[in-house]
Amino acid sequence: MSGARMWAPGSRRGAEAMERAARGRSLWDDALRRLLRNRAAVAGMIVLAVLVLAALVGPHLTPYAYDEINKNDVWVPPLTGAHLLGTDSLGRDLLARLLMGLRVSLAIGLVATAVSLVIGVAWGAVAGYVGGRLDELMMRIVDVLYSLPFIFFVILLMVTFGSNIVLIFVAIGAVEWLTMSRIVRGQTLSLKHKEFIEAARAAGLGQGAIIARHIVPNLLGPVVVYVTLTIPAVILAESFLSFLGLGVQPPMASLGTLIANGAQDMELAWWLLVFPSATMVVTLLSFNFIGDGLRDAIDPKDR
């Protein structure tokens, strides 16, 4: 038969092909396929990969350290000598500080989001699955914390316990979990009466085992989407704190501190504000494009 290749019905390859066709694509395979078809999401992933690589490797390749002071190179404009992006009021190389600031901001975004992920998923899954008075109590605590202004709560924690980079991770993550817990609770309420959960109960599994083995794995879709949208929110929160002087402390740099310092000297050295701001915009847009792409890929209404 020309132009077509047929497997014998009893052959091994034919059986495997029929099994694959019968099984079809999994939900995650389908979501990945849809994600890769989203040009904005793919562009965001490529740009974000480049930014992460630059943040990890870049500070080791620059000819100057991020905190190296050179009084002979104060406010040097871009493309002057070895200073590709110029220097600041202390003669520190902006490229080196920008790469270090990008590393710190990405680290804060990832670690603080991980903290919020652990707290929010555990809190919401327990509240939604157990239900009853425990659910009421746990969600009223969330409502009370929601009533407090986000930035005010973070500033209160940092003023009380001091300002250091580890506390920034914990303080921002300890506030961002509130929305995560509500999302997880809502998903848990829709899952707790499904047939596979009833089967797990009938098999004698305890509440903790059911939550860990069956509830949480089936929440990964919306949780992953929300995580990609939480990271840029955390980076913005840290930048705002740094702009107020409560974030990363000198000589360490973050995108927020660089923007704050550049805003003060923008009339004398425009590059100190433009390059950190552009890096911030590109980073946030990359995360947002990825988050939008994941939402469209995982949303069952779009299948």
SULDAZI-V748592 format. One line per field, one symbol per residue. burial: b if it has 24 or more other C-alpha atoms within 12 Angstrom, else e. Layout:
# SULDAZI-V748592
burial=???
This chain:
# SULDAZI-V748592
burial=eeeeeeeeeeeeeeeeeeeeeeeeeeeeeebeebbeeeebbbbbbebbeebbebbeebbeebebbbbbeeeeeebbbbeeeebebbbbbebbbbbbbbbbbbbbbbbbbbbbbbbbbbbbbbbbbbbbbbeeeebeebbeebeeeeeeebbebbbebbeeeebbbebbbbbbbbbbbbbbbbbbbbbbbebbeeeebeeeeeeeeebeebbeebbbebbbbbbbbbbbbbbbbbbbbbbbbbbebbbbbeebbbbbbbbbbbeeeeeebbbbbbbbbebbebbbbbbbbbbbbbbbbbeeeee
